[in-house]
Amino acid sequence: MDNHPKISVLMSVYNTEFHLVKRALDSVLNQTFQDFEVIIIDDGSVNDAEHQLLNYAIKHENKFTYLRHRNCSQAISINRGVEISNGEYITIIDADDEYKPNHLSLCLQEMANADLIASKTETIIDQEDDYYLPDKNNLKNLIHVDECILFATLFGKKEVFLNLKFQGNYAADSDFYDCASKIYKVKKLDLRTYVYYRNIPSSITSKMKKQNSMIHSYVQSEN
């Protein structure tokens, strides 16, 4: 692996089914832009007795680095991935999503005029209300996913990720972007080259939907 790739792609994995993780990783391998490394941070998964993910990482060790630690959270896992990354730029992919083939190349083009970008997604849903999430500024309100800053669409200079750590709170991705906007040049784009799945029962996003529903129900009960 090149010790100084242009881009470091970070993936935190916790008990995601291997076929979904492989789909995500394959989508990175199939990028039109190939000067990247992938850092997989296994956040203490206990569902892979056959070590399929480790074996897959070994198969592609020219591109992949595999790191495992006890379960601590996606935020901490990504922060740790940033610390060991070698790329000039950092981005993320969730273990149950995927990139379109031109995702990295188009994101990289935007770096001529920005330090950090986020983008809208091609969002895969089962029903219309899957498009909506609680607004971090007022949890009683729901906003469309296009209005949100999504963790895995962030792409920026390594300096930004080193200086601003992810926290483990609700809307940590949006908070990160807001903090960056006070120091760096940021942009929200309509690329839609990140495929965001909100229709997989066991996925990160489905768990988030349940969490968001609980938050929304709690707020309504308090008012």
MISEDREN-917352 format. One record per residue (C-alpha): residue number from 1; y, z, x. Coordinates in steps of 0.5 Angstrom, whole numbers, padded with zeros to 4 digits, always signed. Layout:
<rec seq="NUM" yy="Y" zz="Z" xx="X"/>
...
END
This chain:
<rec seq="1" yy="+0000" zz="+0000" xx="+0000"/>
<rec seq="2" yy="+0007" zz="-0001" xx="+0002"/>
<rec seq="3" yy="+0010" zz="+0005" xx="+0005"/>
<rec seq="4" yy="+0017" zz="+0003" xx="+0002"/>
<rec seq="5" yy="+0016" zz="-0001" xx="-0005"/>
<rec seq="6" yy="+0022" zz="-0003" xx="-0009"/>
<rec seq="7" yy="+0019" zz="+0001" xx="-0015"/>
<rec seq="8" yy="+0015" zz="+0007" xx="-0016"/>
<rec seq="9" yy="+0012" zz="+0007" xx="-0023"/>
<rec seq="10" yy="+0010" zz="+0014" xx="-0025"/>
<rec seq="11" yy="+0005" zz="+0016" xx="-0031"/>
<rec seq="12" yy="+0003" zz="+0023" xx="-0033"/>
<rec seq="13" yy="-0004" zz="+0024" xx="-0036"/>
<rec seq="14" yy="-0006" zz="+0029" xx="-0040"/>
<rec seq="15" yy="-0013" zz="+0028" xx="-0044"/>
<rec seq="16" yy="-0011" zz="+0021" xx="-0046"/>
<rec seq="17" yy="-0017" zz="+0017" xx="-0048"/>
<rec seq="18" yy="-0019" zz="+0013" xx="-0042"/>
<rec seq="19" yy="-0019" zz="+0006" xx="-0045"/>
<rec seq="20" yy="-0012" zz="+0007" xx="-0047"/>
<rec seq="21" yy="-0010" zz="+0009" xx="-0040"/>
<rec seq="22" yy="-0013" zz="+0003" xx="-0037"/>
<rec seq="23" yy="-0009" zz="-0001" xx="-0042"/>
<rec seq="24" yy="-0003" zz="+0002" xx="-0039"/>
<rec seq="25" yy="-0005" zz="+0001" xx="-0032"/>
<rec seq="26" yy="-0007" zz="-0006" xx="-0033"/>
<rec seq="27" yy="+0000" zz="-0008" xx="-0036"/>
<rec seq="28" yy="+0003" zz="-0005" xx="-0030"/>
<rec seq="29" yy="-0002" zz="-0009" xx="-0025"/>
<rec seq="30" yy="+0000" zz="-0015" xx="-0029"/>
<rec seq="31" yy="+0007" zz="-0015" xx="-0028"/>
<rec seq="32" yy="+0011" zz="-0021" xx="-0025"/>
<rec seq="33" yy="+0014" zz="-0017" xx="-0020"/>
<rec seq="34" yy="+0009" zz="-0014" xx="-0016"/>
<rec seq="35" yy="+0013" zz="-0010" xx="-0011"/>
<rec seq="36" yy="+0011" zz="-0003" xx="-0014"/>
<rec seq="37" yy="+0007" zz="+0003" xx="-0013"/>
<rec seq="38" yy="+0004" zz="+0007" xx="-0019"/>
<rec seq="39" yy="+0003" zz="+0015" xx="-0018"/>
<rec seq="40" yy="-0002" zz="+0018" xx="-0023"/>
<rec seq="41" yy="-0001" zz="+0025" xx="-0024"/>
<rec seq="42" yy="-0007" zz="+0028" xx="-0028"/>
<rec seq="43" yy="-0004" zz="+0034" xx="-0032"/>
<rec seq="44" yy="-0010" zz="+0038" xx="-0032"/>
<rec seq="45" yy="-0014" zz="+0034" xx="-0036"/>
<rec seq="46" yy="-0021" zz="+0036" xx="-0038"/>
<rec seq="47" yy="-0024" zz="+0030" xx="-0042"/>
<rec seq="48" yy="-0026" zz="+0026" xx="-0036"/>
<rec seq="49" yy="-0033" zz="+0028" xx="-0034"/>
<rec seq="50" yy="-0035" zz="+0022" xx="-0031"/>
<rec seq="51" yy="-0028" zz="+0021" xx="-0027"/>
<rec seq="52" yy="-0027" zz="+0014" xx="-0030"/>
<rec seq="53" yy="-0019" zz="+0015" xx="-0028"/>
<rec seq="54" yy="-0020" zz="+0017" xx="-0021"/>
<rec seq="55" yy="-0025" zz="+0012" xx="-0020"/>
<rec seq="56" yy="-0020" zz="+0007" xx="-0023"/>
<rec seq="57" yy="-0015" zz="+0009" xx="-0018"/>
<rec seq="58" yy="-0020" zz="+0009" xx="-0012"/>
<rec seq="59" yy="-0021" zz="+0002" xx="-0014"/>
<rec seq="60" yy="-0014" zz="+0000" xx="-0014"/>
<rec seq="61" yy="-0012" zz="+0005" xx="-0008"/>
<rec seq="62" yy="-0007" zz="-0001" xx="-0005"/>
<rec seq="63" yy="-0003" zz="+0000" xx="-0011"/>
<rec seq="64" yy="-0005" zz="+0007" xx="-0014"/>
<rec seq="65" yy="-0004" zz="+0014" xx="-0012"/>
<rec seq="66" yy="-0008" zz="+0020" xx="-0016"/>
<rec seq="67" yy="-0005" zz="+0027" xx="-0016"/>
<rec seq="68" yy="-0008" zz="+0032" xx="-0020"/>
<rec seq="69" yy="-0006" zz="+0039" xx="-0022"/>
<rec seq="70" yy="-0007" zz="+0045" xx="-0027"/>
<rec seq="71" yy="-0004" zz="+0043" xx="-0034"/>
<rec seq="72" yy="+0004" zz="+0045" xx="-0034"/>
<rec seq="73" yy="+0007" zz="+0039" xx="-0038"/>
<rec seq="74" yy="+0009" zz="+0032" xx="-0037"/>
<rec seq="75" yy="+0016" zz="+0034" xx="-0035"/>
<rec seq="76" yy="+0014" zz="+0038" xx="-0029"/>
<rec seq="77" yy="+0009" zz="+0033" xx="-0028"/>
<rec seq="78" yy="+0014" zz="+0027" xx="-0027"/>
<rec seq="79" yy="+0019" zz="+0031" xx="-0023"/>
<rec seq="80" yy="+0013" zz="+0032" xx="-0018"/>
<rec seq="81" yy="+0011" zz="+0025" xx="-0018"/>
<rec seq="82" yy="+0019" zz="+0023" xx="-0016"/>
<rec seq="83" yy="+0018" zz="+0028" xx="-0010"/>
<rec seq="84" yy="+0012" zz="+0024" xx="-0007"/>
<rec seq="85" yy="+0015" zz="+0017" xx="-0009"/>
<rec seq="86" yy="+0017" zz="+0012" xx="-0004"/>
<rec seq="87" yy="+0020" zz="+0007" xx="-0008"/>
<rec seq="88" yy="+0028" zz="+0005" xx="-0008"/>
<rec seq="89" yy="+0027" zz="+0006" xx="-0016"/>
<rec seq="90" yy="+0024" zz="+0010" xx="-0021"/>
<rec seq="91" yy="+0021" zz="+0009" xx="-0028"/>
<rec seq="92" yy="+0016" zz="+0012" xx="-0032"/>
<rec seq="93" yy="+0010" zz="+0009" xx="-0037"/>
<rec seq="94" yy="+0007" zz="+0014" xx="-0042"/>
<rec seq="95" yy="-0001" zz="+0014" xx="-0041"/>
<rec seq="96" yy="-0002" zz="+0011" xx="-0048"/>
<rec seq="97" yy="+0003" zz="+0005" xx="-0048"/>
<rec seq="98" yy="+0004" zz="-0001" xx="-0044"/>
<rec seq="99" yy="+0009" zz="-0006" xx="-0041"/>
<rec seq="100" yy="+0010" zz="-0013" xx="-0043"/>
<rec seq="101" yy="+0009" zz="-0017" xx="-0036"/>
<rec seq="102" yy="+0017" zz="-0018" xx="-0035"/>
<rec seq="103" yy="+0018" zz="-0011" xx="-0036"/>
<rec seq="104" yy="+0020" zz="-0009" xx="-0029"/>
<rec seq="105" yy="+0023" zz="-0015" xx="-0027"/>
<rec seq="106" yy="+0028" zz="-0015" xx="-0032"/>
<rec seq="107" yy="+0029" zz="-0008" xx="-0031"/>
<rec seq="108" yy="+0031" zz="-0009" xx="-0024"/>
<rec seq="109" yy="+0036" zz="-0014" xx="-0025"/>
<rec seq="110" yy="+0040" zz="-0009" xx="-0029"/>
<rec seq="111" yy="+0041" zz="-0005" xx="-0023"/>
<rec seq="112" yy="+0046" zz="-0009" xx="-0020"/>
<rec seq="113" yy="+0051" zz="-0006" xx="-0025"/>
<rec seq="114" yy="+0048" zz="+0001" xx="-0027"/>
<rec seq="115" yy="+0045" zz="+0007" xx="-0023"/>
<rec seq="116" yy="+0040" zz="+0008" xx="-0029"/>
<rec seq="117" yy="+0038" zz="+0005" xx="-0036"/>
<rec seq="118" yy="+0034" zz="+0006" xx="-0042"/>
<rec seq="119" yy="+0032" zz="+0001" xx="-0047"/>
<rec seq="120" yy="+0030" zz="+0000" xx="-0054"/>
<rec seq="121" yy="+0022" zz="-0002" xx="-0055"/>
<rec seq="122" yy="+0017" zz="-0006" xx="-0059"/>
<rec seq="123" yy="+0015" zz="+0000" xx="-0063"/>
<rec seq="124" yy="+0008" zz="-0001" xx="-0066"/>
<rec seq="125" yy="+0008" zz="+0003" xx="-0073"/>
<rec seq="126" yy="+0003" zz="+0004" xx="-0079"/>
<rec seq="127" yy="+0009" zz="+0006" xx="-0084"/>
<rec seq="128" yy="+0016" zz="+0005" xx="-0084"/>
<rec seq="129" yy="+0018" zz="+0013" xx="-0083"/>
<rec seq="130" yy="+0014" zz="+0012" xx="-0076"/>
<rec seq="131" yy="+0021" zz="+0009" xx="-0074"/>
<rec seq="132" yy="+0025" zz="+0016" xx="-0075"/>
<rec seq="133" yy="+0025" zz="+0022" xx="-0071"/>
<rec seq="134" yy="+0029" zz="+0029" xx="-0072"/>
<rec seq="135" yy="+0036" zz="+0028" xx="-0069"/>
<rec seq="136" yy="+0037" zz="+0033" xx="-0063"/>
<rec seq="137" yy="+0044" zz="+0034" xx="-0065"/>
<rec seq="138" yy="+0042" zz="+0036" xx="-0072"/>
<rec seq="139" yy="+0035" zz="+0037" xx="-0073"/>
<rec seq="140" yy="+0036" zz="+0036" xx="-0081"/>
<rec seq="141" yy="+0037" zz="+0029" xx="-0080"/>
<rec seq="142" yy="+0033" zz="+0023" xx="-0078"/>
<rec seq="143" yy="+0035" zz="+0018" xx="-0074"/>
<rec seq="144" yy="+0032" zz="+0011" xx="-0072"/>
<rec seq="145" yy="+0028" zz="+0010" xx="-0066"/>
<rec seq="146" yy="+0032" zz="+0005" xx="-0063"/>
<rec seq="147" yy="+0038" zz="+0010" xx="-0063"/>
<rec seq="148" yy="+0034" zz="+0015" xx="-0059"/>
<rec seq="149" yy="+0033" zz="+0015" xx="-0051"/>
<rec seq="150" yy="+0026" zz="+0015" xx="-0050"/>
<rec seq="151" yy="+0023" zz="+0018" xx="-0044"/>
<rec seq="152" yy="+0019" zz="+0012" xx="-0041"/>
<rec seq="153" yy="+0024" zz="+0007" xx="-0042"/>
<rec seq="154" yy="+0028" zz="+0010" xx="-0036"/>
<rec seq="155" yy="+0029" zz="+0006" xx="-0030"/>
<rec seq="156" yy="+0034" zz="+0008" xx="-0025"/>
<rec seq="157" yy="+0035" zz="+0009" xx="-0017"/>
<rec seq="158" yy="+0031" zz="+0015" xx="-0014"/>
<rec seq="159" yy="+0037" zz="+0019" xx="-0013"/>
<rec seq="160" yy="+0038" zz="+0020" xx="-0020"/>
<rec seq="161" yy="+0031" zz="+0023" xx="-0021"/>
<rec seq="162" yy="+0032" zz="+0027" xx="-0015"/>
<rec seq="163" yy="+0038" zz="+0030" xx="-0017"/>
<rec seq="164" yy="+0037" zz="+0031" xx="-0025"/>
<rec seq="165" yy="+0030" zz="+0034" xx="-0026"/>
<rec seq="166" yy="+0027" zz="+0034" xx="-0033"/>
<rec seq="167" yy="+0027" zz="+0040" xx="-0037"/>
<rec seq="168" yy="+0021" zz="+0042" xx="-0042"/>
<rec seq="169" yy="+0025" zz="+0042" xx="-0048"/>
<rec seq="170" yy="+0025" zz="+0037" xx="-0055"/>
<rec seq="171" yy="+0029" zz="+0031" xx="-0053"/>
<rec seq="172" yy="+0029" zz="+0032" xx="-0045"/>
<rec seq="173" yy="+0029" zz="+0025" xx="-0044"/>
<rec seq="174" yy="+0036" zz="+0024" xx="-0048"/>
<rec seq="175" yy="+0039" zz="+0030" xx="-0045"/>
<rec seq="176" yy="+0037" zz="+0027" xx="-0038"/>
<rec seq="177" yy="+0041" zz="+0021" xx="-0040"/>
<rec seq="178" yy="+0047" zz="+0025" xx="-0042"/>
<rec seq="179" yy="+0047" zz="+0029" xx="-0036"/>
<rec seq="180" yy="+0046" zz="+0022" xx="-0032"/>
<rec seq="181" yy="+0052" zz="+0019" xx="-0036"/>
<rec seq="182" yy="+0057" zz="+0025" xx="-0033"/>
<rec seq="183" yy="+0055" zz="+0023" xx="-0026"/>
<rec seq="184" yy="+0052" zz="+0016" xx="-0026"/>
<rec seq="185" yy="+0053" zz="+0009" xx="-0029"/>
<rec seq="186" yy="+0048" zz="+0009" xx="-0035"/>
<rec seq="187" yy="+0047" zz="+0003" xx="-0040"/>
<rec seq="188" yy="+0042" zz="+0003" xx="-0046"/>
<rec seq="189" yy="+0039" zz="-0004" xx="-0047"/>
<rec seq="190" yy="+0036" zz="-0008" xx="-0052"/>
<rec seq="191" yy="+0030" zz="-0011" xx="-0047"/>
<rec seq="192" yy="+0024" zz="-0009" xx="-0052"/>
<rec seq="193" yy="+0019" zz="-0010" xx="-0046"/>
<rec seq="194" yy="+0016" zz="-0003" xx="-0047"/>
<rec seq="195" yy="+0011" zz="-0003" xx="-0052"/>
<rec seq="196" yy="+0011" zz="+0004" xx="-0055"/>
<rec seq="197" yy="+0005" zz="+0006" xx="-0060"/>
<rec seq="198" yy="+0007" zz="+0011" xx="-0065"/>
<rec seq="199" yy="+0000" zz="+0009" xx="-0069"/>
<rec seq="200" yy="-0005" zz="+0012" xx="-0065"/>
<rec seq="201" yy="-0008" zz="+0019" xx="-0068"/>
<rec seq="202" yy="-0010" zz="+0022" xx="-0061"/>
<rec seq="203" yy="-0004" zz="+0019" xx="-0057"/>
<rec seq="204" yy="+0002" zz="+0023" xx="-0054"/>
<rec seq="205" yy="+0007" zz="+0020" xx="-0059"/>
<rec seq="206" yy="+0003" zz="+0022" xx="-0065"/>
<rec seq="207" yy="+0003" zz="+0029" xx="-0063"/>
<rec seq="208" yy="+0010" zz="+0028" xx="-0062"/>
<rec seq="209" yy="+0011" zz="+0026" xx="-0069"/>
<rec seq="210" yy="+0007" zz="+0032" xx="-0072"/>
<rec seq="211" yy="+0012" zz="+0037" xx="-0068"/>
<rec seq="212" yy="+0018" zz="+0033" xx="-0070"/>
<rec seq="213" yy="+0015" zz="+0034" xx="-0077"/>
<rec seq="214" yy="+0014" zz="+0041" xx="-0076"/>
<rec seq="215" yy="+0021" zz="+0042" xx="-0073"/>
<rec seq="216" yy="+0024" zz="+0038" xx="-0079"/>
<rec seq="217" yy="+0020" zz="+0042" xx="-0084"/>
<rec seq="218" yy="+0022" zz="+0049" xx="-0081"/>
<rec seq="219" yy="+0030" zz="+0047" xx="-0081"/>
<rec seq="220" yy="+0030" zz="+0045" xx="-0088"/>
<rec seq="221" yy="+0026" zz="+0052" xx="-0090"/>
<rec seq="222" yy="+0032" zz="+0055" xx="-0086"/>
<rec seq="223" yy="+0037" zz="+0052" xx="-0090"/>
END
